């Protein structure tokens, strides 16, 4: 065929490839065309096709090297098992051997670079890449709290520049998600601070009170700073995570699960320390009355003038302590649900689909919030103390004791209803926006 011949179905090339790869090749060919079609004419000329193959081969080489743990030029079943275990997918010996057998052309029970390239050059990497794509516990499911463990990026993602696109997509998802659920978030903070046994605030009554005081737009108070802090926190958390991983792993070895959790928790604490003044301002702006502050800078100026620098770190201790139970339980529940699904349903594929992924993420986040919520309530009360007329300035332990004495154990869970109500819409919105952003930034699924 000529150099400018389009490789779009139907064409003689399709029949050649179908001989080797079967009828499933047509959707795969469409995927290759969409990936390599740089001039968007819905076809590939010879130059575009050659470029696609070179780029794809580079990615395959990076993946092969990352799986080849002992660097002997071959991948065996144990290495496949270990690579998937590193991202939290536990495979039985039999399942690992099944994956290996599907790639192993010469029957040696190991795969060299030529076998790997031959298998995946015109074949989607469903067995490994799709498992990683779906099951990596990601922070893109934004529920408004910033206590999650940072994203783990593979060497291939870092080399190809996919990591920053992922972060940008996640940030955009967080902005839309937080804005969409801001009224429920404001209601949560309002109930955390003002609701008590003697002053019970219902969901409907609280919204009526807010609208009466400041109009419908007042439901979004504090959302501006809540959105602005996404970018610096994500950037600091990611950079700190990479550094902590290097410190905790020996001689550049593979990071273990407990080391990942430690690095993630330390990175979260570092990011929270850096942006914590914004957390305080978010609470103050959320609770403000009409005309109290003209904006974020006015709020910062007035806090600094009246209360000094220390006011920007009110509630810091319970906030930092909250990272451990939240992140620990979130990860543990996610791993349990994931492994339960894989052991029961992953017979022919390890791809769970969107609903399973969203379900696991929603349940694990909710469990994490349940565990850390009392600390979040104490943090919010401490942040708001100075702005409340006649409010006593007390320490964390005294505040907990005071709440328990006056309101009992469930007093530590004031405002949890609107908090839970926002989880499903927040997760759904962030997932949809994330997928659209990924597509727009050219990250293939």
C-alpha positions in Angstrom: 0.0 0.0 0.0 1.1 3.6 -0.5 2.6 5.7 2.3 -0.6 7.8 2.6 -3.1 5.0 2.6 -5.5 5.4 5.6 -5.5 2.6 8.1 -9.2 2.8 8.8 -11.7 -0.1 8.5 -12.3 -1.6 6.1 -8.8 -2.0 4.6 -6.6 -4.9 3.5 -4.5 -4.5 6.7 -7.5 -5.2 8.9 -7.9 -8.7 7.3 -4.2 -9.4 7.9 -4.4 -8.5 11.6 -7.7 -10.3 12.0 -6.0 -13.5 10.9 -3.6 -13.1 13.9 -5.8 -11.4 16.5 -9.4 -12.5 15.7 -12.6 -10.4 15.3 -11.8 -8.3 18.4 -9.2 -6.4 16.4 -11.7 -3.8 14.9 -12.4 -1.9 18.2 -8.7 -2.2 19.0 -7.8 -0.8 15.6 -10.2 2.1 16.3 -8.3 2.7 19.6 -4.9 2.7 17.7 -6.3 5.1 15.1 -7.6 7.6 17.8 -4.3 7.4 19.7 -2.1 8.0 16.6 -4.3 10.3 14.6 -2.4 13.6 15.1 -4.1 15.6 12.3 -7.6 14.4 13.4 -8.7 13.2 9.9 -10.0 9.9 11.4 -7.3 7.9 9.7 -3.6 7.1 10.0 -1.0 7.7 7.2 2.2 5.8 7.2 4.1 8.4 9.2 1.4 8.6 11.9 1.3 4.8 12.2 5.1 4.5 12.5 5.1 7.3 15.2 2.3 5.5 17.1 4.3 2.2 17.1 7.5 3.9 18.3 5.7 5.7 21.1 3.8 2.6 22.1 7.0 0.5 22.1 8.7 3.0 24.5 5.8 2.7 26.9 5.9 -1.1 26.7 9.7 -1.1 27.4 9.2 1.0 30.5 6.4 -1.3 31.8 8.6 -4.4 31.0 11.5 -2.9 33.0 9.3 -2.0 36.0 8.0 -5.6 36.1 11.4 -7.2 35.7 12.3 -6.9 39.4 15.6 -8.8 39.3 16.6 -7.2 36.0 17.4 -10.5 34.3 15.6 -9.6 31.1 12.7 -12.0 31.8 9.4 -11.7 33.7 8.1 -14.7 35.7 4.8 -15.4 37.5 6.3 -14.2 40.9 7.3 -10.9 39.5 3.8 -10.3 38.0 2.4 -11.3 41.4 4.7 -8.9 43.3 4.1 -6.0 40.9 0.3 -6.3 41.4 0.8 -6.7 45.1 2.7 -3.4 45.2 -0.5 -1.6 44.0 -2.7 -3.6 46.3 -4.0 -6.4 44.0 -3.5 -9.8 45.5 -3.3 -12.6 42.9 -3.1 -16.3 43.6 -0.2 -18.3 42.1 -2.7 -19.8 39.6 -4.0 -16.5 38.4 -0.5 -15.1 38.0 0.4 -18.2 35.9 -2.7 -17.7 33.8 -1.7 -14.1 33.0 1.9 -15.3 32.2 0.6 -18.2 30.0 -1.4 -15.7 27.9 1.8 -13.9 27.0 4.4 -16.7 27.0 4.8 -17.8 23.4 7.7 -20.4 23.8 6.3 -22.3 26.9 9.3 -21.4 29.1 7.0 -20.0 31.9 8.8 -16.7 31.6 8.4 -13.8 29.2 11.3 -12.0 27.5 11.2 -8.6 25.9 10.4 -9.9 22.4 7.4 -12.0 23.7 6.2 -9.0 25.7 6.5 -6.6 22.7 4.9 -9.1 20.2 1.9 -9.7 22.5 1.2 -6.1 23.5 2.2 -4.1 20.4 -1.2 -4.7 18.7 -3.0 -6.0 21.8 -4.5 -3.9 24.6 -2.7 -4.5 27.9 -5.8 -5.6 29.7 -4.1 -8.1 32.1 -1.9 -5.6 33.8 -2.5 -2.0 32.8 -6.2 -2.1 33.2 -5.9 -3.6 36.6 -3.6 -0.8 37.6 -5.8 1.8 35.9 -9.0 0.8 37.8 -7.7 -0.5 41.1 -5.2 2.1 42.1 -6.8 3.9 45.1 -6.8 7.4 43.9 -7.6 10.8 45.5 -9.6 11.9 42.5 -12.8 10.9 44.4 -12.9 14.3 46.2 -15.2 14.6 49.2 -14.0 17.9 50.3 -11.6 16.6 53.1 -7.9 16.8 52.5 -6.8 13.8 54.6 -6.2 11.2 51.9 -2.9 9.5 51.0 -1.4 11.0 47.8 -1.6 9.4 44.4 1.1 6.7 43.6 2.5 7.2 40.1 4.4 4.5 38.2 7.8 5.3 36.6 6.1 5.1 33.2 3.5 7.8 34.2 6.3 10.0 35.5 8.5 9.6 32.4 5.6 10.2 29.9 4.3 13.2 31.8 1.0 11.6 32.6 1.4 12.3 36.3 0.9 16.1 36.0 -2.1 15.6 33.8 -3.6 13.3 36.4 -3.0 15.9 39.1 -4.6 18.7 37.0 -7.6 16.5 36.2 -7.9 15.6 39.9 -7.7 19.3 40.9 -10.4 20.3 38.4 -12.6 17.5 39.6 -12.1 18.8 43.2 -13.1 22.3 42.3 -16.3 21.3 40.6 -17.2 18.7 43.2 -16.6 21.1 46.2 -18.5 23.9 44.5 -21.4 21.6 43.8 -21.7 20.4 47.4 -20.7 23.7 49.1 -24.2 24.3 50.6 -24.0 20.9 52.4 -20.5 21.6 53.5 -21.5 25.0 55.0 -24.4 23.3 56.8 -22.0 20.8 58.3 -19.7 23.5 59.7 -22.7 25.5 60.9 -24.1 22.5 62.8 -20.7 21.6 64.1 -20.3 25.0 65.8 -23.8 26.1 66.6 -25.9 23.0 67.1 -26.3 21.6 70.7 -28.8 19.8 72.9 -30.4 23.2 73.8 -30.1 24.6 70.3 -31.0 21.9 67.9 -30.6 22.8 64.3 -32.4 20.8 61.6 -31.3 20.6 58.0 -34.3 22.5 56.7 -34.2 25.0 59.5 -30.5 25.6 59.1 -30.8 26.3 55.4 -33.8 28.7 56.0 -31.8 30.5 58.6 -28.8 30.9 56.2 -30.9 32.1 53.3 -32.8 34.6 55.5 -29.6 36.0 56.8 -27.6 36.3 53.6 -29.7 35.1 50.6 -29.1 32.1 48.4 -25.6 33.1 47.5 -24.6 32.8 51.3 -24.9 29.0 50.9 -21.5 29.2 49.1 -19.6 31.2 51.8 -16.2 29.8 52.3 -16.2 27.9 49.1 -13.7 30.3 47.4 -10.8 29.5 49.8 -11.8 25.8 49.9 -11.3 25.7 46.2 -8.1 27.8 46.1 -6.3 25.6 48.6 -6.6 22.5 46.4 -3.7 23.5 44.1 -1.0 24.3 46.7 -2.0 21.4 48.9 -1.9 18.9 46.1 1.5 20.1 44.9 3.1 20.1 48.4 1.6 16.7 49.2 2.9 15.2 46.0 6.4 16.6 46.3 6.7 15.7 50.0 5.4 12.2 49.3 8.1 11.6 46.7 10.8 12.8 49.2 9.5 10.7 52.1 9.3 7.6 49.9 13.0 8.0 49.2 13.9 8.5 52.8 11.9 5.4 54.0 12.9 2.9 51.3 16.3 1.3 51.5 18.7 1.7 48.6 16.0 2.7 46.1 14.1 -0.6 46.8 10.3 -1.1 46.2 8.2 0.7 48.8 6.2 -1.6 51.1 2.5 -1.0 52.1 3.4 0.2 55.7 6.1 2.6 54.2 3.6 3.9 51.7 1.1 4.7 54.5 3.8 6.4 56.6 5.1 8.4 53.7 1.5 9.4 52.8 0.6 10.4 56.3 3.8 12.5 56.7 3.2 14.1 53.3 -0.4 14.9 54.4 0.9 16.4 57.6 3.5 18.5 55.7 0.9 19.8 53.3 -1.6 20.6 56.0 1.0 22.5 58.0 1.8 24.7 55.0 -1.8 25.5 54.1 -3.4 25.4 57.5 -4.0 29.2 57.8 -6.3 28.7 54.7 -8.3 26.0 56.6 -8.8 28.5 59.5 -9.9 31.2 57.0 -12.3 28.8 55.3 -14.1 28.1 58.6 -14.3 31.8 59.5 -15.6 32.7 56.1 -18.1 29.9 56.1 -19.5 31.1 59.5 -19.3 34.8 58.7 -22.3 37.1 58.9 -23.2 39.4 56.1 -20.7 42.3 56.0 -18.3 40.8 58.5 -15.5 40.2 56.0 -15.3 41.6 52.4 -13.2 38.7 51.3 -10.3 36.3 52.0 -7.6 39.0 52.4 -9.9 41.1 54.6 -10.5 38.1 56.8 -6.8 37.3 57.1 -6.0 41.0 57.9 -8.7 41.1 60.7 -7.6 37.8 62.3 -4.0 38.9 62.3 -4.8 42.3 63.8 -7.2 41.0 66.5 -5.8 37.6 67.4 -2.2 37.5 66.1 -0.4 34.8 64.1 -1.2 32.0 66.5 -4.9 32.2 65.5 -4.0 30.8 62.1 -3.1 27.5 63.8 -6.1 27.1 66.1 -7.2 23.4 65.9 -4.0 22.3 64.2 -3.4 19.4 66.6 -6.8 17.6 66.1 -6.5 18.2 62.4 -3.1 16.5 62.1 -4.2 13.7 64.4 -7.2 13.1 62.1 -5.0 12.2 59.2 -4.0 8.8 60.8 -7.5 7.3 61.4 -9.0 8.7 58.2 -6.2 7.6 55.8 -5.7 4.3 57.7 -9.3 3.2 57.7 -10.0 4.6 54.2 -7.2 2.5 52.8 -8.0 -0.6 54.9 -11.7 -0.7 53.9 -10.8 0.0 50.3 -8.4 -2.9 50.2 -10.9 -5.2 51.9 -13.7 -4.4 49.5 -11.4 -4.6 46.5 -10.0 -8.0 47.4 -13.5 -9.3 48.2 -14.7 -8.2 44.7 -11.6 -9.7 43.0 -11.9 -13.0 44.8 -15.6 -13.4 44.1 -16.1 -11.9 40.6 -12.7 -11.5 38.9 -12.9 -14.8 36.9 -12.2 -13.6 33.3 -11.4 -9.9 34.0 -10.1 -7.7 36.8 -11.9 -4.6 35.5 -14.6 -3.8 38.1 -16.4 -1.1 36.1 -17.3 2.4 37.3 -20.1 1.5 39.8 -17.9 -0.9 41.7 -15.1 1.6 41.8 -17.3 4.4 43.0 -19.0 2.1 45.5 -15.7 1.0 47.1 -14.4 4.6 47.1 -17.6 6.0 48.7 -17.8 3.3 51.4 -14.1 3.6 52.3 -14.2 7.4 52.5 -17.4 7.3 54.6 -15.8 4.8 57.1 -12.7 7.0 57.2 -14.8 10.1 58.0 -16.7 8.2 60.7 -13.4 7.5 62.5 -12.0 11.0 62.2 -15.2 13.0 62.5 -14.9 13.8 66.3 -11.4 15.3 65.6 -12.8 17.3 62.7 -15.5 18.7 64.9 -13.1 19.7 67.6 -10.8 21.3 65.0 -13.7 23.4 63.6 -14.9 24.5 67.1 -11.3 25.6 68.0 -11.0 27.5 64.7 -14.3 29.3 65.3 -13.9 30.0 69.1 -12.4 33.5 68.8 -15.1 34.7 66.3 -17.9 33.7 68.6 -19.0 36.3 71.2 -18.4 35.2 74.8 -16.8 31.9 73.7 -14.2 30.5 76.1 -10.7 29.8 74.5 -10.0 26.2 75.6 -7.5 23.5 74.7 -8.4 20.4 72.7 -8.7 18.0 75.7 -10.8 20.5 77.7 -13.1 21.1 74.6 -13.6 17.3 74.2 -14.4 17.0 77.9 -16.8 19.9 77.8 -18.7 18.4 74.7 -18.9 15.0 76.4 -20.3 16.5 79.6 -22.9 18.7 78.0 -23.9 16.7 75.0 -22.6 13.1 75.5 -20.7 11.0 73.0 -23.0 11.8 70.1 -22.2 15.5 70.6 -18.9 14.8 68.8 -20.9 13.8 65.7 -22.9 17.1 65.3 -23.4 17.9 61.5 -22.5 14.4 60.3 -25.8 14.1 58.4 -25.1 16.8 55.8 -21.5 15.5 55.7 -22.7 12.1 54.7 -25.3 13.5 52.3 -22.5 15.2 50.3 -20.4 12.1 49.9 -22.2 10.4 47.0 -22.8 13.6 44.9 -19.2 14.7 45.6 -17.7 11.4 44.6 -19.9 11.1 41.5 -19.2 14.7 40.3 -15.5 14.4 40.9 -15.3 11.1 39.0 -17.3 12.4 35.9 -15.2 15.7 35.8 -12.0 13.7 36.2 -12.8 11.4 33.3 -13.7 14.4 31.0 -10.5 16.2 32.0 -8.4 13.1 31.4 -9.9 12.8 27.9 -9.4 16.5 27.2 -5.7 16.4 28.3 -5.0 13.4 26.1 -4.7 10.6 28.8 -5.9 7.4 27.2 -8.1 5.2 29.3 
